[in-house]
Each structure stands twice: as structure tokens, then as C-alpha cells.
Amino acid sequence: MKQKYSNLQTEKVVVRTYQAALDTCGVDVTAALKSHMSATYLWRGYHPFGELTGAEQVANGFWAPLRSALTSMQRREDIFFAGLNQIDNEKSVWVVSMGHLMGLFDAEFLGIPPTEKMAFLRYCEFHKIEDGKITETAMYFDLPHLMMQAGLQPFAAQTAAHLVQPGPQTHDGLLYAAQPADEGKATLATIKAMITNLGQWDSPLSLEDELRQSWSEDMIWWGPAGIGSTYTIDRYAKQHSAPFRAGLTDRSKTNHIARLAEGHYGGFFGWPNFTARPTGGFMGMPETNKLGEFRVIDIYRRAGNQLAENWVFIDLLHFWKCQGVDILQRMQDSNFK
């Protein structure tokens, strides 16, 4: 039986209660997680973490080291919404949180040297809620940007700009209150149309006109460190989409684990979303002739019948590890000794 949109408020409370417990528990996070996660909890995270199972493994493997490194951590949330999962015919409810985790970078994290200055870890989480518990989480974050804040350069080339990324231009992304169901449905329809328009790379239209089917002319694509962010259809085509398509071949079909929307906000994630083969030039790296996995979270803001903003999280460390390039190890070998 399908859930109803009115039920989303219950799931939002589960996640907000969990966030409050996590954000105030200090370094010892195991108890905070255990009280909100199911016994079979599955966490999918950015490389090198991958899949972790159970609250204790997630607490000890990820949260405790991160909180030890970024002291006085606070959550600076920009987008929060919930929705029924279109991928499983609305059988499951997921809650999404996106923003930055900010703290004082006081201790080494994954070999990245501390700066003793403010640092921002851009993040996005998808939480699956069942029977009042969080049963699954996908948490992607911008670890290369944290490296850059420490003075490192993890990648050879970046085609656009990378900044500490703001929330929505409209400042209305925290959907703590219930939203009209029709608005969420309209957002999902717009996202689905965009996937259809752009997902195959074989349109007879010019790239710019292909984008105009789904995107507003002054779109903003908030991309990850290593690629960067770009503004307007023309600059997005030049600074990301065209180089991306030119540097990759053999793209697979798109697959998502969850796709949902509420109000004017929506998004999806996959594990992976798709595979592709770098043929030289992508991110300034040489051809490898190896298929790589793109694990991606996309969050969108809809304006009217078009997409206006897109926050993008790509596990580029995992993609390059698929190519035999360990960015973390390379950074340690070249910069940390």
C-alpha cells in the first residue's frame, strides 16, 4: 500500500530528532546512532568509506574520526525535504538533508593535514525511514574540497569554479512544514523529463538547446571540486557538459536507488548512477580505457516548469580509484611527507 504525502511529517521528525542528537553528542556518537538506526542499518558513503553496516560501525568508522578532526562542528543546513520514492513505486519514504558541516580543522582526517582554521565539508544525505527508524543512508560529501582547503590540489585540471557553495537563491529550501502534493509531483515530472532529455547523449539538438528543454537560461550547476560550478546554460555547456561528454564514452543507462521530491525541491542518488569510460582529457587525466563508476547525488530547485539550481555530489575519488588512481594516497605521497 502506498504511503500518503501527509505521512512525510512523521519521517521528517525522525531525521530531525536524529540530527539534534548527533549534533550535540560530541565525539562519542555510537549511542546517538543506535537510538535512531535499525539493527540492519546500511550506510553508503564517499570513498574511502563505501558501505558500512550497523550504527556502531558507522559511528566508529566515520563520525567519530570526522568529529575529532573538525572540532566544534556545526551543521549548516540549506535544504531539507522528504518524499515518496519514485523508483520503488512510492513504497518507501526518504528524507534528504543538504548543506555543510563546519568546524575547526584541528586534527588530521584521512591523511589530510589540519589547518587549525574553519573548514567546510559539503554534504548531502538521503535517509530511508521505516517504522520510526533510519534503515539506510546515502551520504556523499566533497572530500576533495576539504583537501583544497588544506592547501592541496587533488586533481590536475578544473574546468569551472569551486567555492563554498551557498544554498538556494530563494532561501526557502528548509521544508520542515508540509508542502502541497502537486508541487512535489511537478518537480518530479520536471526532473524525469530532464533525465530523458539529457541522459542518452544522442540528441539531434545542439547541447544548449538540449539543455533549454529542462533548464532555465540562468541555471546554476553547483558541481564538485575537481569540476567546479558554473552559471547560465551557455557557460554550463562550455565549462562542464561539453568537456564531460567529450572526455567520456560508453556511458551506461542511468540507475537510481531513490528519486523523490517535495515542494520545489527534489533529487536522486545511485550506487552507481552510471558507468563510463574516460577516453582522455577528462579532468586533465590520461585515457585509461577502463569503465568507471559514477556515484552521484543530485539535488534540484524547480522554478516554474524548469530547473533553476542543481547541487551535485560526485564520488570522484571512487571513480578514479576504478581507473587505478588513488587520489588520497597520491596526495599523501606528494604533499604530506
N, C-alpha and C positions, 0 to 999 in steps of 0.2 A: 504493500500500500504506500502511495506517495505521501511524503510529508507536505505540510502546508507552509506557506511563507510566514504565517503568524507564529510558527514554532521557532523561527530563527532567533528570536529574542532569548529563548532559553539557552540555546547553544552559544550565543554571544556572552551571556553571563558566565558560562563555564570557562571560556577563554579569558575574559577579563579578570575573573577571580584567580585563575592560574597566573596570569601576568602579575597581578598585585603580589601574590605570594613569592614568585620568583624574583621580582624586582626589589624585594625588601629582605630577602633571606640571607644575604651575604654570600660567602664562599661555599658554605655547606648547603648545597641545593638539593640533595637527594630527597629529603623529606618533602620539600615543596613539590617536587615532581611526582613522587609516589602517591601523594594525596589527590592528584588530578589526572594521572595516567592509568590506563587499563593495564592488566597483568601482561597483555600481549603487545604492549606499545611498540610501534615501529617508527623510527626517526630516520629520515633521509636527509643528508647534509652535503654541503660543499666539500670537495676534495681538500684534505686527505681523509675526511671523516667517513664518507659513504653511508652505509646502512648500519645503524646501531639499534639494538633491541633491549627493551626494558628501561624503566626510569633510572635505575642505578647506573647502567652503562652510559646512558646519555648524560647524566649528571657528572659522573667522574671523567668521562671521555671528552666532553665538550664544554659544558657550562662552567665547571669548577676551574679548568685552566684559563678559560676566557675571562672569567670574573677576577681571577688572580692577576691577569695581565692588565686588564682595563679596570683599574680601581675606581671607586666612587661611581660605578656605572649607572647610567640612567637611560631609560627608553624614551626616545623622542619619536613618537608615532605620528605618521602623516595620513595613513589610510587604514581603515578598519571596516570590514563588511562581512556578510555571511551569505550563503546561497545554497540552493539545491544543485547537486552535481549533475550536469547535463550528460556526462559520459556514462553514468550508470542509470540513466532514465529517472533521475531525481530520487533515487533510493537513499542517498546519503547526504548529510549536511556537513559543509566545511565552513570554517571561519578563517578569514585572512587578516593578517596584520603586517604592515609595511612601514618602514621608517629607518632610523639609525639607532644603534646602541653607542652611546657616547661615554667615554671615561678618560681617565688619565693613564696613558700608556706607560706603566711603571715596571713591567716585567716582560721578559721575552715570551713570545707566543709563536709556536711552530717555527722557532728559529729566527723570527723577525725581531730585530733588536728594539728595545724600548726607547722612547724619546723623552719620557717624563713630561710630555705635553698632552693637550687634548687630542683625542683621536676619535674618529667616527667609523663605525663598521655598519655599512648599509646592509639592511637585511629585509627579507620577506619570508613569512611563514604561512603555510596552509595547514590548518588543523582539522582533522576529521573527528566529529563528535558522535558518540554512541552511548546511550544510556547514562548521560551525565558525565562521561569520561572522554578524555582525548585518547583516541586509539591509534592515530597516525599523525605524523607531522612531516612536512617537507619544508626544510629551512635552507634557503640559498642566501649567500651573502657575498660581499665584494672583497674577498681577501687580497687580491692584487692591489686594490686601492689602499688597504691598510699598509701594504708594503711600500707604496709610493709615499704615504705619509711619513714613513720611517726613512725616506731618502733613497729608496731602492727603485730600480727600473726593471720590472719583471719581464717586459716584452720589448721587442725591438722597434716596433712601429705602432702608431695610433693614428687613425685617420680622422678622428673628431676630437672634441674637447672632453675632459673629465673634470668634474667639480664635485664638491659636497652637494648632493642633489636635493633640491627643495621638494616639498610636497606639491599638491595641486595648485594651479594658478588661482582657482576658485576658493581655496581654503575651506572646502566642505567635504573632505574625504573621510572624516570620522563618523561613520554611520552607526552610532550607538543606539539610535532610535529606529523604530520600524520604518520601512520605506514602502512606497506603492509598488505592488507586484508588477504592474505593467511597465514600470520604468526598468526594472531588472530584466524583464523579458526583452525589452527593446535593446538594452545593452548587449545581452547575449546574442541577439539576432545580428547586431552590427559586428560583433567580434567574429561570429561564424562566417558572415559574408566576407570579412577581411581575410580569414584563413583560406576561404575558397578562392578569393581573388589573387592572393599572393603566394599561396603555398606550393604551387607547381612549377614556377619559374619558366613558363612557356606561353605567356600571354602574347597575342599579336600587337597589343598596345605598347606604347613607349612606357618605360619604367615610371615616369612621372604621372602619366595618365592612368596607369595601372593603380598607382597609389591613390589617386584622386577618387577612385571608386569608393574608398572606405575612409580616407583621412581628410581632415580639414587642411586648408592650404598652409596654415601656420602651426602645424603639428609640431610637437616636441617629442623626440625619442631620447629618453634618458638611459643611455647604454652603459655597459660595464667598463671598468678600467681595462685598457688594452684595445678597446674600440672607441669609446667615448660617446658623448651626447651630441645631438645635432638638432637644428631648428629649421623649419619650413620643409615642404616637400622637395623643393629643388636641392637644398643642401643635404637632406637625408639621403636622397638618391645618390648624390656625388660622394658623400662622406661615409656612408655605410652600405646601403643596399647594393649599389653597383659593385663596389670592391668585394663585398661579401659573395655575391654571385660569381664574380669573375675569378675569385680565388678558391672556389669550391665546386666540385662536381659530384654526380651520383647521389644527389640528395634523395633520401627515402621519404615515404609518406609521413605525415605528421601524426603523432600519437600522444594523447594526454591521459593522465590518471584522473585529474579533476579539472572541470571548467565550470565556472559559476559567475553570477553577477547579482548585485543588489543596487537599486537606485541607478546612478550614472556610472558606477564602478564595476569592473569585472576583471577576470583573469583566469589563468590556467597554469598548469605545470605538467611536465612529463619526466620519465626516468628510463631512457632519454625521450626527448620530444622527437628527434630525428637523428639520422646519421648522414654524414657527408665526407667526401674525400678531398683534402687540400691539394691543390694542383700547383702551388707556388704563388707566393705573393700575399697570401692571407696573413695579416698581422706581421708582415715582414719576414715570415718564416719560409724556408725552402719546401719544395714538394716532398711528400713522404710516400704517396701512393697507398696510404692506409686509411681505412674507414675510421672515423672518429665519432664519438657520441656527443651530442649537444643536449645537456641537461639545462632546461630553461624555465624560468618563471617570467610570465608577462602579466603586468597589471595595467589596466586601461581606464581612462576617463572619457566618457562619451559626451559630446556636445551636439544636441540635435540628433541628426541621423549619421554623424561622422565621429571618428575617433580623434580626440584632440591631444591627449598626452599618453605616453607609454613608458612605464618604468620596467627595465629589462635586467634580469639577472641570468648570466650565463656562466656555468662552471667551466671557465676556460682552463683552469689547472687540470681538470679531469680530461678535457678534450685533448690538450697537448700531451698528457700522460699516455693517452691512447696512441699518440704518434711517437712515443719513446722519448719524450722530452719532459723531464721532471723539473718544473719551474722552481719549486721550493728548494730542491737540492742544488740546482744551479745557482740560485741566489745565495745559498749558504756557502757554496764553494768559492764564489767570486767576490762576495762582499763581507762575509761575517768573520773571516779569519784574520 
